[in-house]
Amino acid sequence: MLEIARHKMSKLHSDIQFVHGFSFELPYPENAFDRVISSLMFHHLTREDKSKTLHEVYRVLRPGGELHIADWGKAQNAIMRTAFFSVQLLDGFLTTTDHVTGVFPELIRKAGFADVKEENRFMTVYGTLSLYSAKKLD
């Protein structure tokens, strides 16, 4: 996947760097970034790996840094809960339950983040998509 991304960026003459690594062992020093953005990745992780990843993100963010996540959120209603079953059948119940039941924001708080908010939510054919934000204060 990284080679495909590199090839696409070379066509655009972009100098974006792609780094291979694991989300729970980020290859960056402490306080290296102002922002971390994640899109539809956390629901693939076990609760343990979600927690490890959130602690790693906290470690690499500078004080005042922000975390922004787009991922599946708590089902807004019975229709959204039913729609989300298709995601759970594909991606697994173990990794997705924290999202559909609304536990995920608490995991973000437990990693040390402050001002954890669900900024917006959208009803989709697959369930509720939530946009979260959080800050590293110290």
C-alpha positions as CSV (number, residue, x, y, z in Angstrom):
1,M,0.0,0.0,0.0
2,L,2.8,2.4,0.8
3,E,4.3,1.8,-2.7
4,I,1.0,2.7,-4.3
5,A,0.8,5.8,-2.2
6,R,4.3,6.8,-3.0
7,H,3.7,6.3,-6.7
8,K,0.5,8.4,-6.6
9,M,2.3,11.2,-4.7
10,S,5.2,11.2,-7.2
11,K,2.8,11.9,-10.0
12,L,1.7,14.9,-8.1
13,H,5.3,16.0,-7.4
14,S,4.5,15.9,-3.7
15,D,7.2,15.5,-1.0
16,I,5.0,13.7,1.5
17,Q,6.9,11.0,3.4
18,F,5.3,7.6,4.1
19,V,6.7,5.7,7.1
20,H,6.0,2.0,7.8
21,G,5.2,1.3,11.4
22,F,2.7,0.2,13.9
23,S,0.2,2.5,15.6
24,F,1.1,1.3,19.0
25,E,4.9,1.7,18.4
26,L,5.2,5.0,16.5
27,P,8.7,5.6,15.2
28,Y,8.8,9.3,16.3
29,P,10.2,11.1,19.3
30,E,8.1,12.5,22.1
31,N,6.4,15.9,21.4
32,A,7.0,15.7,17.7
33,F,3.6,16.7,16.2
34,D,1.0,19.4,16.6
35,R,-1.8,17.2,15.3
36,V,-2.6,13.6,14.7
37,I,-5.5,12.6,12.4
38,S,-7.0,9.2,12.0
39,S,-9.7,8.1,9.7
40,L,-11.6,4.8,10.1
41,M,-8.7,3.0,11.6
42,F,-9.4,2.6,15.4
43,H,-12.4,0.2,14.9
44,H,-10.0,-2.4,13.4
45,L,-8.0,-2.5,16.7
46,T,-8.7,-4.6,19.9
47,R,-9.4,-2.5,23.0
48,E,-5.8,-3.2,24.2
49,D,-4.4,-2.0,20.9
50,K,-6.7,1.0,20.9
51,S,-5.4,2.0,24.3
52,K,-1.7,1.4,23.3
53,T,-2.3,3.5,20.2
54,L,-3.9,6.3,22.0
55,H,-1.1,6.4,24.6
56,E,1.4,6.5,21.7
57,V,-0.4,9.4,20.0
58,Y,-0.4,11.2,23.3
59,R,3.4,10.6,23.6
60,V,4.1,12.0,20.1
61,L,1.9,15.1,20.5
62,R,3.3,18.3,21.7
63,P,1.6,20.0,24.7
64,G,-1.4,21.8,23.2
65,G,-1.5,19.3,20.4
66,E,-4.8,18.0,19.0
67,L,-6.1,14.5,18.1
68,H,-8.8,14.3,15.4
69,I,-10.5,11.0,14.7
70,A,-13.2,10.0,12.2
71,D,-14.6,6.6,13.0
72,W,-17.7,4.6,13.9
73,G,-19.5,6.0,16.9
74,K,-22.4,5.2,19.2
75,A,-25.5,4.2,17.3
76,Q,-27.9,7.1,17.2
77,N,-30.9,4.9,17.0
78,A,-32.1,1.4,16.2
79,I,-31.8,1.9,12.5
80,M,-28.1,2.9,12.9
81,R,-27.5,0.0,15.2
82,T,-28.9,-2.4,12.7
83,A,-26.9,-0.8,9.9
84,F,-23.7,-1.2,11.9
85,F,-24.2,-5.0,12.0
86,S,-22.8,-5.2,8.5
87,V,-19.5,-3.5,9.6
88,Q,-19.3,-5.8,12.6
89,L,-19.8,-8.9,10.5
90,L,-17.0,-7.8,8.2
91,D,-14.6,-6.3,10.8
92,G,-15.5,-8.4,13.8
93,F,-17.5,-7.7,17.0
94,L,-14.4,-7.7,19.3
95,T,-12.9,-4.6,17.6
96,T,-16.1,-2.7,16.9
97,T,-18.2,-3.0,20.1
98,D,-16.4,-0.1,21.8
99,H,-17.5,2.1,19.0
100,V,-21.2,1.2,18.6
101,T,-21.7,1.2,22.4
102,G,-20.1,4.6,23.0
103,V,-17.0,3.4,25.0
104,F,-14.4,4.8,22.6
105,P,-14.4,8.4,23.9
106,E,-13.7,7.1,27.4
107,L,-10.7,5.2,26.1
108,I,-9.4,8.5,24.6
109,R,-9.8,10.2,28.1
110,K,-8.1,7.3,29.8
111,A,-5.0,7.8,27.6
112,G,-4.6,11.3,29.2
113,F,-6.5,13.5,26.7
114,A,-8.6,16.4,27.7
115,D,-11.5,18.1,26.1
116,V,-12.6,14.9,24.4
117,K,-15.6,15.8,22.2
118,E,-17.8,14.2,19.6
119,E,-17.8,17.2,17.3
120,N,-20.2,15.8,14.8
121,R,-22.0,12.6,13.7
122,F,-23.5,11.4,10.5
123,M,-26.0,8.7,9.7
124,T,-24.7,6.5,6.9
125,V,-25.9,3.2,5.4
126,Y,-23.3,1.4,7.6
127,G,-24.1,3.2,10.9
128,T,-23.2,6.3,12.8
129,L,-19.9,8.0,11.7
130,S,-18.5,10.2,14.5
131,L,-15.9,13.0,14.4
132,Y,-14.0,13.2,17.7
133,S,-11.5,15.8,18.9
134,A,-9.2,15.8,22.0
135,K,-6.2,17.8,23.3
136,K,-3.0,17.1,25.1
137,L,-2.8,19.8,27.8
138,D,0.6,19.2,29.4
